[in-house]
Every structure is written in C-alpha cells, then in structure tokens.
Amino acid sequence: PAWSQAAMSALETSLEKSRTDKKGVTLLVGGTTVALVVTEVFDGFVIGRSQQYDRIVVKLEKIDGVLG
C-alpha cells in the first residue's frame, strides 16, 4: 500500500522495537502472515529470522500491517 509518512514512521517504530527488544512481530504481507524477529531494517527492506528460517527479507512497501 501507499503508506503516509506518519503510518510509515509507526511501521518502522514497531519494527525497530522488535529489533531492540528481540521480540517477535507478525507482518501482514499480501494476504498472508510472516512471523519473525527483526534483525535489521535497511534500504527499504526488513530483515529478520524465525524458528524455521535463519533469514527472512521483506520489502517495506509490500507490508500491509504489523502485529506486535
């Protein structure tokens, strides 16, 4: 979606909190969910890991929402 600047800031704040607290978030991406712990937010991408995958990369502009 086309995020407003305020919404993008809230999204990035949630992702950064996951990174610093090492707590999981669930991303809503194109009608599916992706559970991960954020390890980095860089150059328009969120990079994380889960119990199942060592590395998960999602483009920020593809994220519809964040839970957690």
The first five atom37 places (N, CA, C, CB, O) and aatype in JSON, in Angstrom:
{
  "aatype": [14, 0, 17, 15, 5, 0, 0, 12, 15, 0, 10, 6, 16, 15, 10, 6, 11, 15, 1, 16, 3, 11, 11, 7, 19, 16, 10, 10, 19, 7, 7, 16, 16, 19, 0, 10, 19, 19, 16, 6, 19, 13, 3, 7, 13, 19, 9, 7, 1, 15, 5, 5, 18, 3, 1, 9, 19, 19, 11, 10, 6, 11, 9, 3, 7, 19, 10, 7],
  "atom_mask": [
    [1, 1, 1, 1, 1],
    [1, 1, 1, 1, 1],
    [1, 1, 1, 1, 1],
    [1, 1, 1, 1, 1],
    [1, 1, 1, 1, 1],
    [1, 1, 1, 1, 1],
    [1, 1, 1, 1, 1],
    [1, 1, 1, 1, 1],
    [1, 1, 1, 1, 1],
    [1, 1, 1, 1, 1],
    [1, 1, 1, 1, 1],
    [1, 1, 1, 1, 1],
    [1, 1, 1, 1, 1],
    [1, 1, 1, 1, 1],
    [1, 1, 1, 1, 1],
    [1, 1, 1, 1, 1],
    [1, 1, 1, 1, 1],
    [1, 1, 1, 1, 1],
    [1, 1, 1, 1, 1],
    [1, 1, 1, 1, 1],
    [1, 1, 1, 1, 1],
    [1, 1, 1, 1, 1],
    [1, 1, 1, 1, 1],
    [1, 1, 1, 0, 1],
    [1, 1, 1, 1, 1],
    [1, 1, 1, 1, 1],
    [1, 1, 1, 1, 1],
    [1, 1, 1, 1, 1],
    [1, 1, 1, 1, 1],
    [1, 1, 1, 0, 1],
    [1, 1, 1, 0, 1],
    [1, 1, 1, 1, 1],
    [1, 1, 1, 1, 1],
    [1, 1, 1, 1, 1],
    [1, 1, 1, 1, 1],
    [1, 1, 1, 1, 1],
    [1, 1, 1, 1, 1],
    [1, 1, 1, 1, 1],
    [1, 1, 1, 1, 1],
    [1, 1, 1, 1, 1],
    [1, 1, 1, 1, 1],
    [1, 1, 1, 1, 1],
    [1, 1, 1, 1, 1],
    [1, 1, 1, 0, 1],
    [1, 1, 1, 1, 1],
    [1, 1, 1, 1, 1],
    [1, 1, 1, 1, 1],
    [1, 1, 1, 0, 1],
    [1, 1, 1, 1, 1],
    [1, 1, 1, 1, 1],
    [1, 1, 1, 1, 1],
    [1, 1, 1, 1, 1],
    [1, 1, 1, 1, 1],
    [1, 1, 1, 1, 1],
    [1, 1, 1, 1, 1],
    [1, 1, 1, 1, 1],
    [1, 1, 1, 1, 1],
    [1, 1, 1, 1, 1],
    [1, 1, 1, 1, 1],
    [1, 1, 1, 1, 1],
    [1, 1, 1, 1, 1],
    [1, 1, 1, 1, 1],
    [1, 1, 1, 1, 1],
    [1, 1, 1, 1, 1],
    [1, 1, 1, 0, 1],
    [1, 1, 1, 1, 1],
    [1, 1, 1, 1, 1],
    [1, 1, 1, 0, 1]
  ],
  "atom_positions": [
    [[0.83, -1.21, 0.0], [0.0, 0.0, 0.0], [0.86, 1.25, 0.0], [-0.94, 0.01, 1.21], [2.04, 1.23, 0.35]],
    [[0.25, 2.33, -0.39], [0.95, 3.62, -0.34], [0.79, 4.16, 1.08], [0.38, 4.64, -1.41], [-0.27, 4.67, 1.43]],
    [[1.83, 4.06, 1.87], [1.8, 4.48, 3.26], [2.03, 5.98, 3.35], [2.85, 3.72, 4.09], [2.87, 6.53, 2.64]],
    [[1.29, 6.64, 4.24], [1.57, 8.04, 4.54], [2.86, 8.08, 5.35], [0.38, 8.72, 5.31], [3.3, 7.06, 5.87]],
    [[3.44, 9.25, 5.45], [4.7, 9.38, 6.19], [4.5, 9.01, 7.67], [5.25, 10.81, 6.07], [5.36, 8.36, 8.26]],
    [[3.37, 9.41, 8.26], [3.1, 9.09, 9.67], [2.92, 7.59, 9.86], [1.84, 9.84, 10.16], [3.42, 7.02, 10.83]],
    [[2.2, 6.94, 8.94], [1.99, 5.5, 9.04], [3.31, 4.75, 8.85], [0.96, 5.03, 7.99], [3.57, 3.77, 9.55]],
    [[4.14, 5.19, 7.91], [5.43, 4.55, 7.69], [6.32, 4.7, 8.93], [6.14, 5.15, 6.46], [7.05, 3.77, 9.28]],
    [[6.24, 5.85, 9.57], [7.01, 6.07, 10.79], [6.55, 5.1, 11.89], [6.87, 7.53, 11.27], [7.39, 4.55, 12.61]],
    [[5.25, 4.9, 12.03], [4.71, 3.97, 13.02], [5.13, 2.54, 12.7], [3.17, 4.07, 13.09], [5.48, 1.77, 13.59]],
    [[5.11, 2.19, 11.43], [5.55, 0.87, 10.99], [7.02, 0.65, 11.34], [5.34, 0.71, 9.47], [7.38, -0.38, 11.92]],
    [[7.86, 1.61, 11.0], [9.29, 1.49, 11.29], [9.57, 1.48, 12.79], [10.05, 2.65, 10.63], [10.5, 0.8, 13.24]],
    [[8.77, 2.2, 13.58], [8.91, 2.18, 15.03], [8.61, 0.79, 15.58], [7.97, 3.22, 15.69], [9.34, 0.29, 16.44]],
    [[7.56, 0.15, 15.08], [7.22, -1.21, 15.51], [8.32, -2.2, 15.14], [5.89, -1.66, 14.89], [8.66, -3.08, 15.93]],
    [[8.86, -2.05, 13.95], [9.93, -2.95, 13.51], [11.19, -2.73, 14.33], [10.22, -2.73, 12.02], [11.87, -3.69, 14.69]],
    [[11.51, -1.48, 14.61], [12.71, -1.17, 15.4], [12.55, -1.7, 16.83], [12.96, 0.35, 15.42], [13.52, -2.15, 17.43]],
    [[11.34, -1.63, 17.37], [11.09, -2.15, 18.72], [11.31, -3.67, 18.75], [9.64, -1.81, 19.18], [11.87, -4.19, 19.71]],
    [[10.88, -4.35, 17.72], [11.13, -5.79, 17.63], [12.62, -6.07, 17.62], [10.46, -6.39, 16.37], [13.1, -7.01, 18.26]],
    [[13.36, -5.25, 16.89], [14.81, -5.45, 16.79], [15.49, -5.22, 18.14], [15.41, -4.51, 15.74], [16.3, -6.04, 18.57]],
    [[15.18, -4.11, 18.79], [15.87, -3.77, 20.04], [15.45, -4.67, 21.2], [15.62, -2.32, 20.4], [16.27, -5.02, 22.05]],
    [[14.16, -5.05, 21.24], [13.66, -5.9, 22.33], [13.85, -7.39, 22.05], [12.19, -5.62, 22.56], [13.67, -8.23, 22.93]],
    [[14.22, -7.71, 20.8], [14.37, -9.11, 20.36], [13.09, -9.9, 20.6], [15.54, -9.79, 21.11], [13.11, -11.05, 21.03]],
    [[11.96, -9.24, 20.3], [10.64, -9.85, 20.41], [10.03, -9.93, 19.02], [9.72, -9.05, 21.38], [10.3, -9.1, 18.15]],
    [[9.21, -10.93, 18.82], [8.64, -11.18, 17.51], [7.52, -10.22, 17.13], [0.0, 0.0, 0.0], [6.86, -9.64, 17.98]],
    [[7.34, -10.08, 15.83], [6.21, -9.37, 15.25], [5.65, -10.25, 14.14], [6.64, -7.95, 14.7], [6.32, -11.16, 13.64]],
    [[4.42, -9.98, 13.77], [3.82, -10.65, 12.63], [3.54, -9.6, 11.57], [2.52, -11.41, 13.04], [2.85, -8.62, 11.83]],
    [[4.09, -9.82, 10.38], [3.86, -8.92, 9.26], [2.7, -9.44, 8.44], [5.14, -8.77, 8.4], [2.6, -10.64, 8.19]],
    [[1.84, -8.55, 8.01], [0.77, -8.89, 7.08], [1.27, -8.48, 5.7], [-0.6, -8.17, 7.45], [1.47, -7.3, 5.42]],
    [[1.45, -9.48, 4.83], [2.06, -9.24, 3.52], [1.21, -9.94, 2.46], [3.54, -9.74, 3.48], [1.19, -11.17, 2.38]],
    [[0.52, -9.16, 1.65], [-0.24, -9.72, 0.54], [-1.2, -10.83, 0.92], [0.0, 0.0, 0.0], [-1.3, -11.83, 0.21]],
    [[-1.91, -10.67, 2.02], [-2.91, -11.65, 2.43], [-2.36, -12.83, 3.21], [0.0, 0.0, 0.0], [-3.11, -13.76, 3.53]],
    [[-1.1, -12.81, 3.53], [-0.5, -13.88, 4.34], [0.22, -13.26, 5.52], [0.47, -14.75, 3.5], [0.44, -12.05, 5.56]],
    [[0.58, -14.08, 6.49], [1.3, -13.57, 7.65], [2.72, -14.13, 7.67], [0.55, -13.93, 8.96], [2.96, -15.26, 7.26]],
    [[3.63, -13.31, 8.16], [5.04, -13.7, 8.3], [5.47, -13.35, 9.72], [5.95, -12.99, 7.22], [5.56, -12.17, 10.07]],
    [[5.73, -14.36, 10.52], [6.17, -14.14, 11.9], [7.69, -14.14, 11.93], [5.6, -15.24, 12.87], [8.34, -15.03, 11.37]],
    [[8.26, -13.12, 12.58], [9.71, -13.02, 12.63], [10.16, -12.12, 13.77], [10.26, -12.5, 11.31], [9.37, -11.38, 14.34]],
    [[11.45, -12.2, 14.07], [12.12, -11.25, 14.95], [12.98, -10.41, 14.03], [12.97, -11.96, 16.1], [13.8, -10.95, 13.29]],
    [[12.81, -9.1, 14.07], [13.56, -8.21, 13.19], [15.02, -8.16, 13.62], [12.94, -6.78, 13.19], [15.33, -7.97, 14.8]],
    [[15.91, -8.34, 12.65], [17.34, -8.2, 12.92], [17.91, -6.93, 12.3], [18.1, -9.41, 12.39], [18.95, -6.44, 12.73]],
    [[17.2, -6.38, 11.28], [17.71, -5.19, 10.61], [16.61, -4.57, 9.75], [18.95, -5.52, 9.74], [15.79, -5.28, 9.17]],
    [[16.59, -3.25, 9.68], [15.76, -2.53, 8.73], [16.73, -1.71, 7.91], [14.65, -1.62, 9.44], [17.42, -0.83, 8.44]],
    [[16.79, -1.99, 6.6], [17.85, -1.41, 5.78], [17.38, -1.22, 4.35], [19.09, -2.29, 5.82], [16.85, -2.14, 3.73]],
    [[17.58, -0.03, 3.82], [17.4, 0.27, 2.4], [16.06, -0.22, 1.84], [18.52, -0.36, 1.61], [16.0, -0.79, 0.75]],
    [[14.98, 0.02, 2.59], [13.65, -0.35, 2.11], [13.25, -1.79, 2.36], [0.0, 0.0, 0.0], [12.23, -2.25, 1.84]],
    [[14.03, -2.51, 3.15], [13.73, -3.91, 3.46], [13.76, -4.13, 4.96], [14.73, -4.84, 2.76], [14.48, -3.44, 5.69]],
    [[12.97, -5.09, 5.42], [13.07, -5.56, 6.8], [13.66, -6.97, 6.72], [11.66, -5.54, 7.55], [13.2, -7.8, 5.95]],
    [[14.67, -7.2, 7.53], [15.35, -8.49, 7.55], [15.16, -9.08, 8.94], [16.88, -8.34, 7.19], [15.34, -8.4, 9.95]],
    [[14.81, -10.34, 8.98], [14.57, -10.97, 10.27], [14.86, -12.45, 10.22], [0.0, 0.0, 0.0], [15.41, -12.98, 9.25]],
    [[14.47, -13.13, 11.31], [14.66, -14.57, 11.42], [13.48, -15.15, 12.19], [16.02, -14.92, 12.14], [12.73, -14.44, 12.86]],
    [[13.33, -16.45, 12.06], [12.28, -17.15, 12.81], [12.84, -18.49, 13.26], [10.99, -17.34, 11.94], [13.99, -18.82, 12.98]],
    [[12.03, -19.27, 13.96], [12.47, -20.6, 14.37], [12.7, -21.49, 13.15], [11.44, -21.25, 15.3], [13.57, -22.36, 13.16]],
    [[11.93, -21.25, 12.1], [12.02, -22.09, 10.9], [13.08, -21.61, 9.91], [10.68, -22.14, 10.22], [13.71, -22.43, 9.25]],
    [[13.28, -20.29, 9.81], [14.18, -19.73, 8.81], [15.24, -18.84, 9.46], [13.4, -18.92, 7.77], [14.94, -18.07, 10.37]],
    [[16.47, -18.97, 9.0], [17.57, -18.15, 9.51], [17.5, -16.72, 8.99], [18.9, -18.77, 9.12], [17.96, -15.79, 9.67]],
    [[16.93, -16.53, 7.79], [16.9, -15.19, 7.2], [15.6, -15.01, 6.42], [18.13, -14.96, 6.27], [15.26, -15.81, 5.56]],
    [[14.89, -13.94, 6.75], [13.66, -13.58, 6.06], [13.82, -12.13, 5.62], [12.37, -13.77, 6.98], [14.18, -11.27, 6.42]],
    [[13.55, -11.85, 4.35], [13.69, -10.5, 3.82], [12.35, -10.1, 3.2], [14.86, -10.4, 2.76], [11.83, -10.8, 2.33]],
    [[11.8, -8.97, 3.64], [10.53, -8.47, 3.12], [10.71, -7.0, 2.74], [9.38, -8.64, 4.17], [11.27, -6.22, 3.5]],
    [[10.22, -6.64, 1.56], [10.27, -5.25, 1.11], [9.26, -4.43, 1.91], [9.98, -5.15, -0.43], [8.09, -4.81, 2.01]],
    [[9.71, -3.32, 2.49], [8.84, -2.5, 3.34], [7.55, -2.1, 2.63], [9.58, -1.24, 3.79], [6.48, -2.1, 3.24]],
    [[7.63, -1.75, 1.35], [6.44, -1.27, 0.64], [5.41, -2.38, 0.41], [6.84, -0.67, -0.7], [4.27, -2.09, 0.04]],
    [[5.77, -3.64, 0.62], [4.84, -4.76, 0.46], [4.1, -5.1, 1.75], [5.59, -5.98, -0.02], [3.17, -5.9, 1.73]],
    [[4.5, -4.49, 2.86], [3.88, -4.78, 4.16], [2.55, -4.04, 4.28], [4.83, -4.38, 5.32], [2.49, -2.82, 4.11]],
    [[1.49, -4.8, 4.57], [0.16, -4.22, 4.75], [-0.11, -3.84, 6.2], [-0.9, -5.2, 4.27], [-0.94, -2.97, 6.46]],
    [[0.58, -4.48, 7.14], [0.38, -4.17, 8.55], [1.37, -4.93, 9.42], [0.0, 0.0, 0.0], [2.04, -5.86, 8.96]],
    [[1.46, -4.51, 10.68], [2.36, -5.15, 11.65], [1.57, -5.43, 12.93], [3.61, -4.26, 11.95], [0.88, -4.55, 13.44]],
    [[1.68, -6.65, 13.43], [1.07, -7.03, 14.7], [2.17, -7.33, 15.69], [0.12, -8.26, 14.53], [3.09, -8.1, 15.42]],
    [[2.08, -6.7, 16.85], [3.08, -6.99, 17.87], [3.96, -5.82, 18.2], [0.0, 0.0, 0.0], [4.84, -5.93, 19.05]]
  ]
}
